[in-house]
Amino acid sequence: MNIDIITNKNGKGIFDRKAWIDESNDLFMSAKILRKESERNRVLLEENTGRRDNIWEYADVVSSTQKTSRLLLGYAFEMLLKSAVLLMNLGASKKTLESRFHFYSHKLDSMAKDLMLDLTSKEFDLLNMASDDIRFNARYPIGIVNYDHYINKINEKRRNLGDEEMFNNMISLYGKIKSIVVRFDRDVNNCADFNVFRGRCFTLFMRSGGGLRSRAIVFFSAVVSAENKNKKYVKKSLESECKGLSVFYTFFWDEFDFFEDTGKILRELPDD
């Protein structure tokens, strides 16, 4: 079986983990610069209160930079987490990896949970806030609300986006997550191990170590019936085709999460 799978050696663009991290760094730096500009104009606004010259310009800059700094920071989180999602799913096909990115979309908390990041409930709350920023809070006008409550909603949104303590907490959380994510597969004491078996009826890609839970991805050929698409069949086939070398793949068998790559999605593989 000749399957076009993505590995850490042949990935380019969105299939290159470093590219996601680089994009995340750019967005993170831009978010911090915009926030500094917001603070500078807030000071100018206070100093010029009561004057006509430039006061509305200062106010507009404060409002816009508070919003866009939060938006870019949210995207920085997303790029960072998706760099790890890519690593977690190495061995899948291009279309399947693209579908995984689309599946997570802006759901930062879902990515963090699936990556098993050690975060507190308050830190997950911040990730949820960053997700809201990307989806609508820092991106779109306020949705349909009761007219009498519209001004209150506007003011609530501005207070939220202008909350300096919340922004700084998000900055700290980004640093914490980055310190974890960039170590995946880069820690000399816990390097990832990749093994590929190309059999008569399936291709098996196994990734272990590197700081992530072990994952195995199977591509079945058309001759394999639906009832045989399970872990038991794969293991028996390995033992039959590899004989003594099968232990190379099966020694830590129970530590792996198994998925079938259908060419579009990853489907969890049953035991038997």
C-alpha positions, 0 to 999 in steps of 0.5 A: 500500500502506497499511502501519502502520510505526513511525517516530521520529515516531509511536512511543509506549510501547514504540515510543518510544526515549526511553521505553526509555532513561527506564526504563533510567535508573530501574532503574539509579538504583534498583540503585545505591541498593540497593547503597549500602543493602547496604553500609550494612547490611554495616557494621552487621553487622560492627559488631554481630557477637556481639550478638543485636539486629538481626544477622539483620536486617542479614544479610537486608538485605545478602543481598536488596539484593545480589541485587536490585541486580544484578537491576535493573542487568541490566534496566537494561542490557536497557532501554538496549540495546532502545532501540537495537534499536528505532532499528535496526528503525524502519520495521518494523510493530508486530507485527514490532517486538514479535517482535524484542523477544521474540526478543532477550528477555534476550540482552544480548550478542546485542543488543550484537553486532547493534548492533556495539558496540565492547566487549572480550571481558571486557565481553561476559563482564559482559553475559553475567553480567548476562543470567544475573542476569535469567534466573535467578541474581538471580531464581530459587532454585538449580535441581536440583543434587546434594544434596551440592553444594547448599550449595556452590552457595548459597555460590557464588551469594552470593559472586558477587552480593556481589562489589563489584568485579564490580558496579562493573565492571558500573556502568562498562560501563553508563556506556560503553554508554549513552554510545554508545547515547544518541548514536545519531541524536543526534550532529549530525555523524552524524544518521540519514536516513529515506526511504520509497518507496510503490510499486505492489507494495511499500513500502520504508523506508530508514534510514541514518546515526545511528551504526548500520549502514544498514537497509532494510525492504520490505513486499511486496503480495500480487501479488509472487511468492515468486521476486521477493522479492529486492533485484534486483526492488526495485531494478529496480522503483524505477528503473522507477517513479522513473526519474531520482529512483531514484538518491535511493534506490539511490545507497548501495544496497550499504551497506544490509542488506535485510529483508522484513517479513512482518508477523510477522518480519524475513526477510533479503532475498536479492540475486536 
